């Protein structure tokens, strides 16, 4: 009885740890994508980009490149 209960609680704890790790990984990836998008958006709005690659810069901005 005690071993069965222990095994059940251990399985639930293991599953919750896996789910928690997956959620944490998703949050970290979203943070990295947001920072990268903000950096790229800043570069695309810069004077250099609008002067040297205006078509590409406008297309990427219109495509939704930016922070999430």
Residue, then its C-alpha position, 0 to 999 in steps of 0.5 A: x500500500x505504501x509503496x503503491x502510494x509512493x510510486x503514484x506520488x513520485x510519478x505525479x511529481x515527475x510529470x509535474x516537473x516535466x510540465x514545469x520545465x517545458x513551460x519554463x523553456x517556452x517562457x525563456x524562448x519567448x523572451x529571447x524571440x522578443x528581445x531579438x525582434x526588438x533588436x531587429x526592429x530597432x535596426x530596421x527603423x534606423x537611418x542606415x537601414x532606411x537609406x541603404x535597404x529601404x525596400x527590405x526594411x519596409x517589407x520586414x517591418x510590414x511582415x511583422x518583424x518586431x517585439x512580441 
